[in-house]
Amino acid sequence: MCRWLAYSGTPIYMDEVIFNQKNSLIHQSMSARLSHVTTNGDGFGIGWYGERDVPGTFHDILPAWNDANLHTITHHVKSGLFLAHVRASTGTATSRANCHPFRHKNWLFMHNGQVGEYQKVRRALEARVDDSLYPCRVGTTDSELIFYLLFSEGLEADPQGAITRTIAFVRQTMDEHNIESAFRFTAVLSNGNSLYAIRYATDPEPPTLFWRDENGQRLIVSEPLDFEADHWHEVAPSQLLIAERSGGIRELCLTL
């Protein structure tokens, strides 16, 4: 399973949380503690918001711990809202097009989990993507497909509703194809102002999700960046987090 983090708050240099922590995302890429897969070396990506209308992104297929460009970029780029992801493939190719976060317009999205027996339902899921959006998809992952399903379900106007409708549609499609493997969906997306993070699975083992809100800095992560448990909050299954740039994190129950 992949590892990721999302940051919102006072602008900081990105390496402060991607590299310079006891259990940094780079450390997790080599030795994750709360994942079924300890090594996440199938590429990486970062996405950040600055002064432009659309976010910047950088992806590569090298393991994150072995890419000097990643260290240089994060050391020099300061942002008040950014996402970072290290990938462990669940079956699709290791390529830049398959590395998270995915970008469309002003939105970024990244995911930890999988659609069980994805190849059996891929065609049915793709058919739901709006015709205007389908050409935008360049990779082959279930994650990127879910991103465009969210847009097709009205993400820009109604993020919370689009999330619940997309989850319900994926579940329904899997049921129609008699798939018993789990749909696991711990994900985060942003429009540049808000972060929306979800922890969900059709079995009792949704990938982990934690958050911290201290001193104007909000972090949402796959696993804590340090070992000080008292300032990290674990998110329960079937919950939605909403973090605003203006401050604070709300935790809501997903109603499906």
Secondary structure, DSSP 8 states (H G I E B T S, - for coil): --EEEEEEEEEEETHHHHTSSTT-HHHHHHH-SSSS-S---S-EEEEE--SSSS-EEEEESS-GGG-HHHHHHHHH-EEEEEEEEE---SSS--SGGGSS-EEETTEEEEEEEEETTHHHHHHHHHTTS-TTTGGG--S--HHHHHHHHHHHTTTTT-HHHHHHHHHHHHHHHHHHTT--S-EEEEEEEE-SSEEEEEEEESSS-----EEEEETTEEEEESS-SSS-GGG-EE--TTEEEEEETTS-EEEEE---
